[in-house]
Amino acid sequence: MQRIITEKVETPDSFDYERILSLAILVGKGLLSTGSSVSRVETAVERICLAYAAKEVDVWVVPSMINATIIAPSGEYFTQSKRIYSSANDLGKMEKYNQLSRDICEMRPPEYIAENHVAKLEAEPRRPLWFPSLMSGFAAAAFCMLFGGIWIDAFIAFPVGMLMGFVNECLSIKSFNGYVRTFVLSVIGGLCSILLCRGFIELFDACGAGFTCQTPYVMIGTTMLVAPGLMVCNAVRDLFVGDLLSGTLQILNGILIVLAVAAGYAASMLICGNLADYTVMDSVSDVMKYVYAFLGCVIAVFAYSLIFGMPLGKKLVYAMCSALIVYVVFVLYRDLVGYDSVNVFVANLLVAVLGATFAEFLARFTKAPATMYATPFLVLFVPGAALYYTMQYLIQGETSLAGQYGLQATLIFLGIAVGLSVVSVIFQLVRPTKRRHLTHVKIFKRSKKQ
């Protein structure tokens, strides 16, 4: 996006603080609705208001609401709030809103010019339906291989993922209820996975082929398209860094989505009954398992980054490289140390710290939100396999095994969330004071020139 180039506003006396506050909240709404963190939205709104010489700024953000109060140099109070009805990960648009907030803070353009830029961003057309559908197919196939499947399983998961992506885009356009949409997608994913796998198994048997497909890996690949792993991890992170209300609301939202996913896949398992074959085979060499896993890692990060709106270019390359490094570290730790109940937590804590550190440094290097680099690596560690096996064993009445996998999923969530929180706290120890100090210095220097 091109930077805003305009003349400076002559004096702070000419500022319309009601309009400036509205502008700041609109930018914050854009950031929040495209997947930015609550703390990042609060920072953006605060910095915009301070850039226009506001005396004091108080911002309060939750996932569905932005509320801000500013005190003008004259002592007048202005308060506004904005309701956020829906949000979705759109890393490309988030970057544009982030750059817009930087430009506004640096150049302080007249309010109407900044408002025009916000309006242009809001009016950008949606992507064509085929694109997220195609990328969803690649993502489902990639996760299928990442969690143990082979090329046959990925081949079956691909059309199922495409169908789920297409239905999701259609329902999103219609502003369909999120929980019902997740349930519908889960039923579609479960039914199509089971029926296609059964069809291929019968076909292979009839042809006398020496291979078959594995239903669990296909279903795990499609589960990853609807599992709310990012939401739950970010929610726990918000709790650890002090955003209690935001974290609590997101956790409740994540729990409801998990229940919708579990209900959808459980319904598909019950409907199909004996048609589902839950056996898996160990017919692939150790070397090929690593090949499939690393290939799935690269494809999954690439596909999910594009699904989340990241533009093609250097930032995508940086995100893919950092995610691959983090995944290699995870595999080395898992295979050399082990992956029992304690090491599950430690391994995911380690990769979260490493990945979040990469994200923070890359964000500063490229002047982009850290979320752009954190999201691609996080999707690799969403416990889709653990959630799937928890559902499967509950359906089969194996409550002990279901509890083990449920505990594993919980430990994975906690490990990632704690790792993200540690890095977030470390990087925020100096940022808030430094940011506010530099903002006031810039305002002071401009005031002297005027």
N, C-alpha and C positions, 0 to 999 in steps of 0.2 A: 504494500500500500504506500502511496506517495505521502510524504510528510506535508503537514499543513504549512503553507507559506502565506503569511499575511502581515499586515502592519500591526504594531503593538498597540494595545489600548493605552491611551495617554495617561490617565490618572486613575487611581483606585476609586476616586469619588464618582466616576462614571459607571461603576459596576452595578449591575442589577443582581443583587444577591439571591433573590428569589429564583431568578432564571439560572444563575450559576449553580445553585443547589440542585435544581431540576436537571441541568446538564450532567452534573456529576453522578446523580442517581441513574440517569439513562445509560451512561457508560458502565456503571456498576451492574445495572440490569443485564446489559449485553455480555459482560464477563461472566456473571453468575449463570445465565441461561445457556452459555456455551461450555459449561463445565469447570469454570475456574473455582478455586477454593474460596471459602468464606473470608479467610484472612487476606487473600489477595484483593478481593472486592473491597473490603474495608480500607485497605491501603490506597487503592486507586481513588475512591471517593474522597478520602481525607486529603490526598495530595492535590487533587484538582481544586478543592476548596481553598486550601492553603496557598496555592499558586496565585489565586486571585485576592490574596491579602486578607482572607478571613482571619479573625482574631482567635477563634477557637472552633474546633470541629469535633463532634461526637457522632460516631457511626456505629450502628448495630445491625448486623446482618445474620439472617438465618436462611436456609435453603429456599424458602418461599416468600421472603420479605426483606426489603431494605428500608431502614429508617435512619434518617440523619438530621442533625441539628447543627447549625452554624451560628456564630456570633460575629456580626459585621464590625468593622472598625468603629462605627458609630455607636455600637452597643446594642443594636437591634438583634432580636432572635428570629431565626427562620427554621421551620421544621417541615419536613416532607417525608412521605413514605411511598413505597412502590411494591405492589404485589407481583410475585413471579409465579405464573401459572404452570409453566413447564420448562424443563431444561434437558439438554442432551449434549453429549461430548462432541464438540466441533472445534478441533485444535487450530485449524486454519483461521476461522473467524475469531477465535479467542485471541490469537496473535494480533489480528488487526485491531481489535478493541484495546489490547494492551499497548500497541504502538500509538493508537489515537490518544490514550490517556497520557502517554509520555509527551506527545507533541503538544497537547493542551497545556500541560504543566510547564513545558519549556518556552512556548511562544505566547501563551495567553492571548489567543485570538479573540475577536469579538464573539459574543455568545452565538449570534445567528450563524456564523461560519462553522463553528464547532457543531452546532445542532444539525446543520446540513450534512456534515460528515457522518454523524450518528444515523441520520435518516437514510443515507445511502447504504450504510452497512446493514441496517434493518431490512432494507428493500432488496438485498441480494437474492437472486433466485435460488431455489433448492436444487440439489443435484438431481440428475435424471434417475429414474427408478432402477434402471438396469445396473448402475454402478455399485451402489451399496449391496445390491443383490448378488452381483458377481463376487465382490470382495467377501461377503458373508460365506459364500461357497468355499472360497479359498481358505478362509479362517477356520471353518469347520473341518475341512480336510487336514489342515496343518495341525490343529489341536489333536485330531485323531492320531496322527503319527507321533506327536509330541508325548502323548500319554501311553504309547505302546503299540499302536496299530501299525499296519503295513499299507502298501500302496492299494491293495484291494479295498480295505476298509476306508481309506481316504477317498477312493473313487466313488464309493457309495455315499459317504458323508457330504461330498461336494454338492450334488443336486438337492439334498435335504437342506443344507445350509443356504443355498440360493433361494429356495422356496421360503424359508423362514425370513430371510432378509427382505424379500419382496413383500411378504405379508406385513412385516413390521413397518416398512416404509409406507405402505398403503394405510395401515391403521394409524400411524403417526400423523399423516396428513389430515385425517379425520378427527384428530385429537381424542382418540379412543382412550378409555380409562387404562392407566398404566398397568394395574394389577390384572385386569381382565385380559389385556393384550399379552402380558407375559404368560398367563395361563393358556391362552389360545396357541401361542407360539410353542409352548412346551408340549401341548397335546399333538400339534402338527409334527414337531421334531421327533417325539417318541413313536408315534404311529408310523410315520414314514420310514424311520430308521429300522424298526422291527420288521415291517412288511417288505421293505427292499432287501434287507439281509436274508429274510426267509426265502424270498424269491430267488436270490442269487445262490443260496445254499442248495435249493432244489435243482436249480439249473446246473450247478457244478456236479451234483450227484448224478444227474441224468446223463451228463456228458462224460462222466468218468474222469473229471479233472482232479489233479492231485493237490488242490488247494481249496480253501473256503474263506468266508468272511467271518468277522467277529463282532457280534452285535454290541457288546459292552463298549468297545472302543469307538464305534460309530456314534453311539448315544452320548458318550462323553464329549466327543467333538462338537455335537450339536448343543449339548448342555452349556458349553462355554459361551455360546452366543447370547444366552439369557441369564447366566449366573451373575448376581450383583456383587461380584468380588471387589471391584473398585470402590463401589459405594460404601461397603462395610468397612474396608480398610481405611478409607478417608474419614469415615465417621468415628472410628476408634482413635485415629490420629487427632481429630478435632477435640475429642474428649481429653486426651493426654496433654494437649497444648492449652487447655482452658476454655475452649468454646463448647461449654457443656450443653447448652440448649441445641445448638446446631448439630453436635455429635449425636445427642439423644434422638432427635427427629430423624436423622439419616439412618441410625441403627434400626429404629422402628420401621422405617421405609424399607430398609434392606431385609429385615426379617419377614415382612409381608411379601416381598418379592420372592424370597427363598421359599416361602410356603406356597406361593403360586407356582413356582417352578416344580417343587416336589409334588404338588397336587396334579399338575399337568402330566408329568412323566409317569407318576404312579397310575393315573387314570389310563394312560396308553398301555402300560404293562398289564393292568387288569383286563382291559378290553381285548387285548391280543391273546392273553392267557398262554396256552402251550405253544403258540406260534413263535414266541420269543425264545431264542437259544442264547443262554448266558455263559456258555463255555468259551474259554480262550485257550489258545495254543502257544506253546513256546518253541516254534519251529524256525525262528530267526536267530542267526548267530549274534554274539555280543557286539561284534563290530557293526553289523547292519542295524542293530538297535540304536547305536549311537548315531549312525548316519541318518536314520529316520528321525531321531529326536532333534538333531541339529538342523536338519532340513525343515522340519516342522517349526522349529523356533524362528528361523529366518522368515519363512512364509507367513507365519502367524503375526509377527511384528509388522511386516510390510502391509499385510491385508488389514489388520486392525488399525494401523496408523491412517490408512486411507479411508477406512470406514469412519474414523473419528475426525476426518476433514483435514489431516495434515497435508500440505502441498508437497509435490515432488520437488526435491532439491537437497541442498546440503543438510538442512535440519533433519530430514528424513534419514539420510545416511548416518548422521551422528546418533540419532535415536536407535537405529538398527544395530550399529556397532556397539554402543554401550549396553543394549539389551543382550546381545550375544555374549559379551564379556561376562555380564552378570550371570547368565545362564550357564556358561562354562564353569564359573566358580561354584555355582550351586551343584552341578553334576559331580565335580571333583569332591566336594565336601560330602555329598550323599553317598558316593561309591567308596570313598576312602575311610570315612568316619562312621557311616551308618545313618539310618533314618528311622530310629525308634522314637518313642513319644517325646523324649527330651531333645533329641537332635532335630526333630521336625521343627520345633520352636527356634532353636539356635540357627539352623540352616536358613530359615526364612527371615530371621532377624538380620543375619549377615548379609543376605542378598538385598534386603530392603535398605540397609545402611549404605551399601556400596552403590546400588542403583540411584538412591536419592541424592547421594553425594555427586555422582556423575551429573544428575539432572540439575542440581544447583549450580555447578560450575559451568555446564553448557549453557544454562539460562543466562548467566552473566556474560559469557563469551559471545553469544549470539543476540543478546538483548531481547530474549523471548521469555514467556512464562515457563517456570520449571515444570509445570504440569505437562507441557508438550513432550518432555523427555521422560518424565516419570510414568506417564500412562502406558506407553508401549511396553516397558519392561514389566510393569505390574500385571498386565493381562496374562503373562506367562505363568504366574504363580497363583492365580485364582484357583482354589481347590475344587475344580470341576469334577475330577475323578473321585475325590473323597465324598462330595455331595451325591454323586451318582451311586456309588456303592452303598452309601447310607440308605438311599431310597430303595435300591434293589434288595438289600437284606431285610429291610423292614417289610417289604412286600412278601418276601419269602419266609417271614417269621423268624429270621436269625437275628434276634434283638441284641445278642452279645456282639456279633460282628458289626451290626449297624451302629452300636454305641462306640466301638473302636474307631470306625471311620468318621463318625460325627465328632469325636474328640480330636481326631487328626485335623479335620477341617477347621475346628475352633482354634487349635494351636497354630495353624498356618495363618489364619486371620490375625491372631494376636501378635505373632512374630513379625509379620509385615507391618502392622500398625505401630508396634513399639519401635521398630527400625525407622520408619518414616518420622515418628515423633521425635526421636533422638536427633536426627539430622535437622529437622525443622527447628527445634529449640536451639541447637548450636548456631545455626545460621541466623536466627532471629535475636541472638543475644546482643549483637551490635547494630543490626540493621535499623530498628525503629528509631533510636536516638540519632543515629547518623543521618537518616533520611530526613527527619524533621529539622535537624540543625541546618543541613544544606539547603532545604527548601526556604527556610527563613532568611538565610544569607542571600540567596538569589533574589528574594523579594526586596530585601534591604538594599542591595546594590541597584536594583531597578528604580527603587524609590529615590535614591540619591541622584541618579541620572536625570530623573524627571524634575 
